[in-house]
C-alpha cells in the first residue's frame, strides 16, 4: 500500500473502536511523513528522517496512548510573544496545543527539539493545529520555530539543549506526584540523547524516587548528526544499561502500531517505563536511503535530487487529493 | 563583634515553617551547606539529588514550573560552572523562582581552584532574568531569604556558613546599599566578606584624618542604587571597589559601567583577584596574597591620593578569624 494514500487528512481522536484507532494512527503517520516531506521539498531542507523514523510513535502517542485534553478547534499559531521575564505579561507556552491541563490528564514533553517539525505535523494530523500553521515554520517573528522552544506549538519546556528535557520533565513528575495528581508524564526522546551524562543523572533520579508516572518513548533510529551512532559513540546495549539503572524497559518495532500502543498501557511494576522503539530513518521514503549514513538534516545537493523527491510526492498526489477531506497538503502551494 | 554560628541552618527551618511550597535540593553537601537541620525537620520537603548538579538544576526548574520554590544548595562552583547551560535554559530563560545558594564564594575555602568560585558573579550576571545577592554578615544571611522571596525569577546567592560576624542591625533590602561610614575623600564599595575586612582599614584611615565613604553592596543584579551613584559623584579622589571575586565582571566592573554610563568621570581602583585562579590555603592567607585584605585597601587609598600613611598591621582593627577546624562546619573545606 502506498504510504501517501489518504495523506494529510485531518483525523479525529479515536473513540475506542480498535479498528478505527489503528487505521487512524496509520493514516496520521502517513500524513506526518507527507507533510514533512512536502515541507522539506518546498524549503530545500528539513528534518525528514526524523519524520520517517518517528511518525508512528507520535501518531500513537497523540491518538491513543496519551490522555490529553481536547482542543475544540485547530489552533492557529500566534506570533512570538517575546522571551519570558519580569516585564512580559503576555508570555505563553505551547502547552495549549496539548489541551487544558488537569490533574488526571497526561502531559507531553518533546525532549529533542530537533523533532519539532514532526511534532507540528502531528498536531496538524490530530486536529490540534491549523494546517496553515506550518507555513510559519522558521519564519521571522513566528513561534513555529525550527528548533522549537517552550513557546512553540506542543511544547512547554526548553529542551533544544539535548538532555535537559528529561530532567525538567522529571521535576514536573515529582511535583505532580507530591500534588497527588494522577496524570502521567510522557517524554519523547532520541537515542542520541543517551550519550549525554545528564540523561543518566535523570534516569537514576527517576529510578531512585520511583517516579512511576513517567513513560519514556525513545526513537532508536541509530543515526545522529555525524552518522551511524555505533561509529560516533556507542550506547548499546541500551536496554541492559537502562535496566541496570532500575527502569522497566521494552524494546519494540517502532513502526508497529499495536506494540507502540499496547506496551504504553501496561501498568507499572514498580519501575518507571522506557519503551525503546527501533525505527528506520528512511521508512516509507526509500529515496532517503541514498543519504546513508547521514540523515540528520536533509538539504538537496542538486536541483535534480530535489526533483526526484518532488516526483515521488506527485506520483502519490492524485490518490491523495481524491481521498483527502479537509486541507490536504499539496506541494508548492496552499490548498484553499 | 557578635559572632553567630550556623545562622542559615536555623533560620531556614524557621523561615520555611509555614511555607510548604519551599523545598530543598542537595547535591551531597547537606551538612556542608547547613541544610541538615532542614532535612531532619522537614524530611518530606528535602530531596537528595546526589552528585549530579546538571540534573538537579533542570529538575528544580521542572518543580518550580508546578508551583514549588526549589532552594538548591551546594558549593557555588558546582552550581554555575558544572550546570551553567542547565541554569540558563531550564531556570533563567523561563524566569522560574529557583533559589540557588552558592556556598564558599571566592577564596573562602582551602579546597583550591576546583572549589573556589572566583567568576560566579561575572558569569551569572550575564544571564538574563538572574538576580544576584551576596551576604556579608549574619544579618544578611538571615534576611536574604525575605529579599529573594520578593523576586519572581531565579536568584543566585553568595552564601556564608559556619561562624559569621554580625555587622548590620538593619536587614538586607534589594538594591539598597548600607552605609558604614560617611566621607568625601574616597568612596569604598565592598561586598561579602570584604566589607568586614574593609572596616578594619577604614577605621585606621579615619584616625589619620581621611574622610572615607564606605558602603556595603549586597545586590549585584539588578543594579540600581542611586545612593551609591551619589557617593561616587561626591568622592574627591575616586572610588575603590573591594570584592572576593575576580576584578573581571564583578562589583568593580559593575561600578566601572555605572561611572561611564552616568558620566561621573571618577578614578576607579578595583581590588579583587586580578584575572588569576587561586590555590588552596587559608582565607586570611589568600586575602593577603591576592590583595583583598585591609592593608591592600590602605595601599590603594595611598595610591589614589598619592600619599604615604605609614599604617602598620598592628594598627588595623583585630578581625575575627573563624578557625578552619570547628564544630560549626562539617568539614575543613
Interface residues (C-beta under 8 A of the other chain):
Chain A: X83 X84 X85 X86 X150 X156 X157 X158 X160 X161 X163 X164 X167 X168 X169 X170 X171 X172 X173 X174 X175 X176 X178 X179 X197 X198 X201 X202 X204 X205 X208 X209
Chain B: X47 X49 X50 X52 X54 X55 X56 X57 X58 X59 X60 X61 X62 X63 X64 X65 X66 X67 X68 X85 X86 X89 X90 X93 X94 X95 X128 X129 X152 X153
